[in-house]
Amino acid sequence: MKTIDELLSEGVAGKRVFVRADLNVPLDGTTITDDGRIRAVAPTIAKLAEAGARVVVASHLGRPKGAPDPAFSLASVARRLGELLGDSAKKTEFATDTVGESAKATVAGLGDGEVTLLENLRFNPGETAKDDAERGVFADELARLADLYVGDGFGAVHRKHASVYDLPARLPHCVGYLIAAEVNVLRRLTEDVARPYAVVLGGAKVSDKLGVIDHLLEKADRILIGGGMAYTFLRARGYEVGSSLLQEEQVPVVREYLARAEKLGVEFVLPVDVVAAREFPDVAAQAPTEPVTVPADAIPAEMMGLDIGPESGRLFASKIADAATVFWNGPMGVFEHPDYAAGTRAVAQALVDSSAFTVVGGGDSAAAVRILGFDEKAFGHISTGGGASLEYLEGKTLPGLAALED
């Protein structure tokens, strides 16, 4: 892949450079609750602007249905991007459409070192179309706005979308700093891995992680399972899990993974205790609940597990402590509520305390690190692309990366 430094060495002053970013940030109305993805791509945009490029930034936000929807506007993202770029960009503007009159006029009016952010790419049905021709038409319209393409939206590279997959074929292209860093990290998790290699997986559904577990069984030394997905594993071990989240149809698959792990000498670590309650907490209200800590093999029938327990937190930390490489994807419980955040905090603290190369695999894990007040610099790498990271670790070809190959 051609790098952005190579592009900069060739000169970009006066050229329109299209940057496909991933600015899919969480919003509360128009308030950004976590700007991590904006900060992650800002260095690429800043470097281009400082070199005199006329930078056209584009991204998706949420899942609008191929038409404008104010709830998914990038207007507030444009304001935050301008704040983060500061003096690196002479000006940061916002186009109120993707390829319409506003986009054309704003891009045409760009001066050297100026930046514009286009409105949500997914407001156009061509962005996510399954039909190659329909995507191609939209990609052609986007290509007319630029001279060069920089792919730096790692969180979207597993999607075969017009701005990710089709547009690079129409313009000279390279990878930005973020994608280059993400790929380098993922290679360290799959090639010549420093051992022991511990993988910590959480989140709600085991079905979301089956592919990565299947692939990492051949690579990891130990796999730690928490979050809602842990209850399917506990059920596969023969335990009753009360009213906890359970994917009963996946129990046979999980049981087969546990058997394979034993043959391969891979250690599976499951919770030994859980924090349970009679009902799911009201996260928005943050009202106190009545949690109880119970053994993992003795969850009352009327209760649901909502976090790993304190003994499990200590167990998981001990399994992380001597690792040389740690990959973590998925919270250990409903971390958004203080009564069920201790397990996720324990894992995050174990990574901070570790001397290993530690990777937080994006999505809810990255949000948890920030919400719980950890210093991002205390981790080896915090990924911006949960789904993309997982698919890479599954061994899949990611369309957006394939499109950026020379």
C-alpha positions as CSV (number, residue, x, y, z in Angstrom):
1,M,0.0,0.0,0.0
2,K,1.2,3.5,-0.8
3,T,1.5,5.6,2.3
4,I,0.4,9.2,2.9
5,D,4.0,10.2,3.5
6,E,4.8,9.0,0.0
7,L,1.9,11.1,-1.3
8,L,3.1,14.1,0.6
9,S,6.6,13.8,-0.8
10,E,5.1,14.1,-4.3
11,G,3.4,17.3,-3.4
12,V,-0.3,17.9,-2.7
13,A,-0.5,21.7,-2.7
14,G,-3.5,22.9,-4.6
15,K,-4.8,19.4,-5.2
16,R,-8.2,18.2,-4.0
17,V,-7.6,15.3,-1.7
18,F,-10.6,13.1,-0.7
19,V,-10.2,11.6,2.7
20,R,-12.6,8.7,3.6
21,A,-12.7,8.9,7.3
22,D,-14.8,7.1,9.9
23,L,-16.5,9.8,11.9
24,N,-19.4,7.5,13.1
25,V,-19.4,8.9,16.6
26,P,-22.1,8.4,19.3
27,L,-24.5,11.3,19.6
28,D,-26.9,12.4,22.2
29,G,-29.1,14.6,20.1
30,T,-26.5,16.9,18.5
31,T,-24.0,16.4,21.3
32,I,-21.0,14.2,20.6
33,T,-20.5,11.9,23.6
34,D,-17.2,10.3,22.4
35,D,-15.0,12.1,19.9
36,G,-12.3,9.4,19.7
37,R,-12.9,8.6,16.0
38,I,-12.6,12.3,15.1
39,R,-9.4,12.7,17.0
40,A,-8.0,9.5,15.4
41,V,-8.2,10.8,11.9
42,A,-7.4,14.4,12.6
43,P,-3.6,13.9,12.2
44,T,-4.1,12.8,8.6
45,I,-6.4,15.7,7.7
46,A,-4.1,18.2,9.5
47,K,-1.0,17.0,7.7
48,L,-2.7,17.3,4.3
49,A,-4.0,20.8,5.1
50,E,-0.6,21.9,6.3
51,A,0.9,20.7,3.0
52,G,-1.5,22.9,1.1
53,A,-4.0,20.3,0.0
54,R,-7.7,21.2,-0.5
55,V,-9.1,18.5,1.7
56,V,-12.6,16.9,1.1
57,V,-13.5,14.7,4.1
58,A,-16.4,12.2,3.9
59,S,-17.9,9.7,6.3
60,H,-21.0,7.9,7.3
61,L,-22.9,8.3,10.6
62,G,-25.4,5.7,11.8
63,R,-27.7,3.9,9.5
64,P,-30.0,6.3,7.6
65,K,-32.1,4.6,4.9
66,G,-30.4,6.2,1.9
67,A,-32.1,9.6,2.3
68,P,-31.4,12.7,4.4
69,D,-32.3,12.4,8.1
70,P,-31.4,15.3,10.5
71,A,-30.8,12.7,13.3
72,F,-27.8,11.5,11.4
73,S,-26.3,14.8,10.2
74,L,-22.6,15.4,10.4
75,A,-23.0,19.1,11.2
76,S,-21.9,18.7,14.8
77,V,-19.0,16.5,13.7
78,A,-17.8,19.3,11.4
79,R,-17.8,21.7,14.2
80,R,-15.7,19.4,16.4
81,L,-13.4,18.6,13.5
82,G,-12.7,22.3,13.0
83,E,-11.9,22.7,16.7
84,L,-9.5,19.7,16.7
85,L,-7.7,20.9,13.5
86,G,-7.2,24.4,14.9
87,D,-4.6,26.3,13.0
88,S,-3.6,23.3,11.0
89,A,-6.4,24.1,8.6
90,K,-7.0,27.6,7.3
91,K,-10.7,27.0,7.4
92,T,-13.1,24.1,8.0
93,E,-16.5,24.1,6.3
94,F,-19.5,21.8,6.1
95,A,-21.3,20.9,2.9
96,T,-25.0,20.2,3.5
97,D,-25.2,17.4,0.9
98,T,-22.8,14.7,-0.4
99,V,-22.6,15.3,-4.2
100,G,-25.2,18.0,-4.7
101,E,-25.0,21.7,-5.2
102,S,-23.7,22.4,-1.7
103,A,-20.9,19.9,-2.0
104,K,-19.9,21.1,-5.5
105,A,-19.9,24.7,-4.5
106,T,-18.0,24.2,-1.2
107,V,-15.3,22.0,-2.9
108,A,-15.0,24.5,-5.8
109,G,-14.5,27.3,-3.3
110,L,-11.7,25.5,-1.3
111,G,-8.4,27.3,-1.0
112,D,-5.1,25.6,-0.3
113,G,-5.0,24.4,3.3
114,E,-8.7,24.5,3.7
115,V,-11.0,21.6,4.6
116,T,-14.7,20.7,4.0
117,L,-16.7,17.9,5.4
118,L,-19.4,16.5,3.2
119,E,-22.8,15.5,4.7
120,N,-23.4,11.9,5.6
121,L,-22.5,9.6,2.7
122,R,-25.3,7.2,3.6
123,F,-27.9,9.9,2.7
124,N,-27.3,8.7,-0.8
125,P,-28.5,5.1,-1.6
126,G,-25.6,4.5,-3.9
127,E,-23.2,4.4,-1.0
128,T,-24.4,1.1,0.4
129,A,-26.1,-0.3,-2.7
130,K,-25.6,-4.1,-3.3
131,D,-25.7,-3.4,-7.1
132,D,-22.2,-2.7,-8.5
133,A,-23.5,-0.3,-11.1
134,E,-25.5,1.8,-8.6
135,R,-22.5,2.1,-6.3
136,G,-20.4,2.9,-9.4
137,V,-22.6,5.8,-10.3
138,F,-22.2,7.3,-6.9
139,A,-18.5,6.7,-6.8
140,D,-18.2,8.5,-10.2
141,E,-19.9,11.5,-8.6
142,L,-17.6,11.5,-5.6
143,A,-14.6,11.1,-7.9
144,R,-15.5,14.4,-9.7
145,L,-14.9,16.2,-6.4
146,A,-11.3,15.2,-6.0
147,D,-7.9,14.5,-7.6
148,L,-6.5,12.1,-5.0
149,Y,-7.9,9.6,-2.5
150,V,-6.7,8.8,1.0
151,G,-8.3,5.9,2.8
152,D,-8.3,6.4,6.5
153,G,-11.7,5.2,7.7
154,F,-10.6,1.9,9.2
155,G,-14.0,1.3,10.9
156,A,-15.5,1.0,7.4
157,V,-13.0,-1.1,5.5
158,H,-14.9,-4.3,6.0
159,R,-17.8,-2.8,4.0
160,K,-18.1,-3.0,0.2
161,H,-19.4,0.6,-0.1
162,A,-18.9,3.1,-2.8
163,S,-16.6,5.5,-0.9
164,V,-14.6,2.6,0.6
165,Y,-14.3,0.1,-2.3
166,D,-15.3,1.7,-5.6
167,L,-13.9,5.2,-5.3
168,P,-10.2,4.2,-4.8
169,A,-10.3,2.5,-8.2
170,R,-11.1,5.8,-9.8
171,L,-8.4,8.0,-8.2
172,P,-4.7,7.7,-7.3
173,H,-4.9,6.5,-3.7
174,C,-2.9,5.8,-0.5
175,V,-3.6,4.9,3.1
176,G,-3.7,7.5,5.9
177,Y,-1.9,7.4,9.2
178,L,-4.8,5.7,11.0
179,I,-5.3,2.8,8.6
180,A,-1.5,2.3,8.4
181,A,-1.3,2.1,12.2
182,E,-4.3,-0.2,12.5
183,V,-3.0,-2.7,10.0
184,N,0.4,-2.7,11.6
185,V,-1.2,-3.5,15.0
186,L,-3.4,-6.3,13.5
187,R,-0.3,-7.9,11.9
188,R,1.3,-7.9,15.4
189,L,-1.8,-9.9,16.6
190,T,-1.6,-12.4,13.8
191,E,2.0,-12.8,12.6
192,D,5.0,-13.5,14.8
193,V,3.0,-12.8,18.0
194,A,4.9,-12.3,21.2
195,R,3.7,-14.9,23.7
196,P,1.9,-15.7,25.9
197,Y,-1.0,-14.3,23.8
198,A,-4.2,-13.6,25.8
199,V,-7.4,-12.7,24.1
200,V,-10.2,-11.2,26.2
201,L,-13.7,-11.2,24.6
202,G,-16.9,-9.8,25.9
203,G,-20.0,-8.1,24.6
204,A,-23.6,-9.3,24.3
205,K,-23.8,-12.0,21.7
206,V,-21.5,-15.0,21.3
207,S,-22.6,-15.2,17.6
208,D,-20.8,-11.9,16.9
209,K,-17.5,-13.4,18.0
210,L,-17.7,-17.0,16.7
211,G,-15.6,-16.3,13.7
212,V,-12.8,-14.7,15.6
213,I,-12.8,-17.4,18.3
214,D,-12.6,-20.1,15.6
215,H,-9.6,-18.4,14.0
216,L,-7.8,-17.4,17.2
217,L,-8.0,-21.0,18.6
218,E,-5.0,-21.6,16.3
219,K,-3.1,-18.6,17.5
220,A,-4.0,-17.6,21.1
221,D,-2.6,-19.2,24.3
222,R,-5.6,-18.4,26.4
223,I,-9.0,-16.9,25.7
224,L,-11.0,-15.1,28.5
225,I,-14.7,-14.8,28.0
226,G,-17.0,-12.2,29.8
227,G,-20.0,-10.1,29.0
228,G,-23.3,-11.4,27.9
229,M,-21.7,-14.0,25.7
230,A,-20.2,-15.7,28.7
231,Y,-23.6,-17.2,29.7
232,T,-23.7,-19.3,26.5
233,F,-20.3,-20.6,27.4
234,L,-21.4,-21.3,31.0
235,R,-24.5,-23.1,29.6
236,A,-22.2,-25.2,27.4
237,R,-20.3,-26.2,30.6
238,G,-23.6,-27.5,31.9
239,Y,-24.5,-24.6,34.3
240,E,-27.9,-23.0,34.7
241,V,-27.8,-19.3,33.9
242,G,-31.1,-18.0,35.1
243,S,-32.6,-15.3,32.9
244,S,-29.2,-14.2,31.7
245,L,-28.7,-13.5,28.0
246,L,-28.4,-16.9,26.3
247,Q,-28.0,-18.0,22.7
248,E,-29.2,-21.6,23.2
249,E,-28.7,-22.4,19.5
250,Q,-25.0,-21.6,19.8
251,V,-24.4,-24.0,22.7
252,P,-23.3,-26.9,20.5
253,V,-20.9,-24.7,18.6
254,V,-19.4,-23.3,21.8
255,R,-19.1,-26.8,23.3
256,E,-17.2,-27.9,20.2
257,Y,-14.9,-24.9,20.6
258,L,-14.2,-25.8,24.2
259,A,-13.3,-29.3,23.1
260,R,-11.0,-28.1,20.4
261,A,-9.3,-25.7,22.8
262,E,-8.5,-28.5,25.1
263,K,-7.0,-30.6,22.3
264,L,-4.9,-27.6,21.1
265,G,-3.8,-26.7,24.6
266,V,-5.6,-23.3,24.5
267,E,-6.9,-22.3,28.0
268,F,-10.5,-21.0,28.1
269,V,-11.1,-18.9,31.1
270,L,-14.8,-18.3,32.1
271,P,-16.2,-16.3,35.0
272,V,-16.3,-18.0,38.4
273,D,-18.8,-15.5,39.8
274,V,-21.2,-12.9,38.4
275,V,-23.0,-9.8,39.5
276,A,-26.7,-10.5,39.0
277,A,-30.0,-8.7,39.4
278,R,-33.7,-9.4,38.8
279,E,-34.0,-7.0,35.9
280,F,-31.9,-5.1,33.4
281,P,-30.9,-1.7,34.8
282,D,-32.1,1.6,33.5
283,V,-28.8,2.9,32.1
284,A,-30.2,6.3,31.2
285,A,-31.5,7.0,34.7
286,Q,-28.4,5.6,36.4
287,A,-30.7,4.7,39.3
288,P,-29.3,2.4,42.1
289,T,-30.2,-1.2,41.7
290,E,-30.0,-4.2,44.0
291,P,-27.1,-6.4,42.6
292,V,-26.0,-9.6,44.2
293,T,-22.8,-11.5,43.6
294,V,-23.3,-15.2,43.1
295,P,-21.1,-18.2,41.9
296,A,-21.2,-18.7,38.1
297,D,-22.6,-22.2,38.7
298,A,-25.4,-21.0,41.0
299,I,-27.2,-18.1,39.3
300,P,-30.8,-18.0,40.7
301,A,-33.5,-18.8,38.1
302,E,-35.1,-15.4,38.5
303,M,-31.9,-13.4,38.1
304,M,-29.7,-12.4,35.2
305,G,-25.9,-12.0,35.1
306,L,-25.0,-8.4,34.3
307,D,-21.2,-8.3,35.0
308,I,-18.4,-10.7,35.9
309,G,-17.9,-10.8,39.7
310,P,-14.9,-9.6,41.8
311,E,-13.3,-13.0,42.0
312,S,-13.6,-13.3,38.2
313,G,-12.0,-9.9,37.8
314,R,-9.0,-11.0,39.9
315,L,-8.8,-14.3,37.9
316,F,-8.9,-12.4,34.6
317,A,-6.3,-10.0,35.8
318,S,-4.0,-12.8,36.8
319,K,-4.3,-14.4,33.3
320,I,-3.4,-11.0,31.7
321,A,-0.5,-10.2,34.1
322,D,2.1,-12.5,32.5
323,A,1.0,-12.1,28.9
324,A,3.2,-10.6,26.3
325,T,0.3,-9.7,23.9
326,V,-3.3,-8.9,24.9
327,F,-6.2,-8.3,22.6
328,W,-9.4,-7.1,24.2
329,N,-12.8,-6.7,22.5
330,G,-16.0,-6.3,24.3
331,P,-17.0,-5.2,27.8
332,M,-17.4,-7.6,30.7
333,G,-20.8,-6.3,31.7
334,V,-23.3,-3.4,31.4
335,F,-20.4,-0.9,32.1
336,E,-22.7,2.1,31.3
337,H,-24.3,1.6,34.8
338,P,-22.0,2.0,37.8
339,D,-23.3,-1.1,39.5
340,Y,-22.1,-3.3,36.7
341,A,-18.9,-1.6,35.6
342,A,-16.4,-3.2,37.9
343,G,-15.6,-6.2,35.7
344,T,-14.8,-4.0,32.7
345,R,-12.8,-1.7,34.9
346,A,-10.8,-4.7,36.3
347,V,-9.9,-5.8,32.8
348,A,-8.9,-2.3,31.7
349,Q,-6.8,-1.9,34.8
350,A,-5.1,-5.2,34.2
351,L,-4.1,-4.1,30.7
352,V,-2.8,-0.8,32.1
353,D,-0.8,-2.6,34.7
354,S,0.6,-5.2,32.2
355,S,3.9,-4.9,30.4
356,A,2.4,-6.6,27.4
357,F,1.6,-5.1,24.0
358,T,-2.1,-4.3,24.7
359,V,-4.8,-3.7,22.1
360,V,-8.3,-2.5,22.8
361,G,-10.4,-3.6,19.9
362,G,-12.6,-0.7,19.2
363,G,-16.4,-0.4,19.6
364,D,-17.8,-0.6,23.2
365,S,-14.4,-1.5,24.6
366,A,-12.8,1.8,23.4
367,A,-15.9,3.7,24.7
368,A,-15.6,2.0,28.0
369,V,-11.9,2.9,28.4
370,R,-12.8,6.6,27.9
371,I,-16.0,6.5,29.9
372,L,-14.3,4.9,32.9
373,G,-11.6,7.5,32.9
374,F,-8.6,5.6,31.7
375,D,-5.7,7.4,30.0
376,E,-5.7,6.2,26.4
377,K,-1.9,6.5,26.3
378,A,-1.7,3.7,28.9
379,F,-2.7,1.1,26.3
380,G,-0.6,0.0,23.4
381,H,-3.3,0.8,20.9
382,I,-7.0,1.6,20.9
383,S,-8.6,0.6,17.7
384,T,-11.3,2.6,15.9
385,G,-12.8,-0.3,14.1
386,G,-14.4,-3.1,16.2
387,G,-16.1,-4.9,13.3
388,A,-13.2,-4.4,10.9
389,S,-10.7,-5.6,13.5
390,L,-12.7,-8.7,14.2
391,E,-13.0,-9.6,10.5
392,Y,-9.3,-9.1,10.0
393,L,-8.6,-11.4,12.9
394,E,-11.0,-13.9,11.4
395,G,-8.7,-14.0,8.4
396,K,-11.2,-12.4,6.0
397,T,-10.3,-10.1,3.1
398,L,-11.5,-6.6,3.9
399,P,-12.8,-4.9,0.7
400,G,-11.6,-1.4,1.7
401,L,-8.1,-2.6,2.4
402,A,-8.0,-4.7,-0.9
403,A,-9.0,-1.5,-2.8
404,L,-6.0,0.4,-1.4
405,E,-3.4,-2.2,-2.5
406,D,-1.1,-0.8,-5.2
